[in-house]
């Protein structure tokens, strides 16, 4: 019988996201507070779903300049 339990979603810290995006921790936290970046608040810490980050990056991918 196949295992039907859903996988546990990977949550990243604001610091991990900042490192991946090459921005400051403060920038990621500001994006979380404003709702620009989907995130959860766990106590005083922000957590960002790996899947939400992947989708966010896809939506905000820079488009090359046309010549």
HURAZI-V860148 format. One record per residue. RES is the residue in one small letter. SS is DSSP state (H for helix, E for strand, L for the rest). Layout:
RES | SS
RES | SS
This chain:
x | L
x | L
x | L
x | L
x | L
x | L
x | L
x | L
x | L
x | L
x | E
x | E
x | E
x | H
x | H
x | H
x | H
x | H
x | H
x | H
x | H
x | L
x | L
x | L
x | H
x | H
x | H
x | H
x | H
x | H
x | H
x | H
x | H
x | H
x | L
x | L
x | L
x | L
x | L
x | E
x | E
x | E
x | L
x | L
x | E
x | E
x | E
x | E
x | E
x | H
x | H
x | H
x | H
x | H
x | H
x | H
x | H
x | H
x | H
x | L
x | L
x | L
x | L
x | L
x | L
x | L
x | L
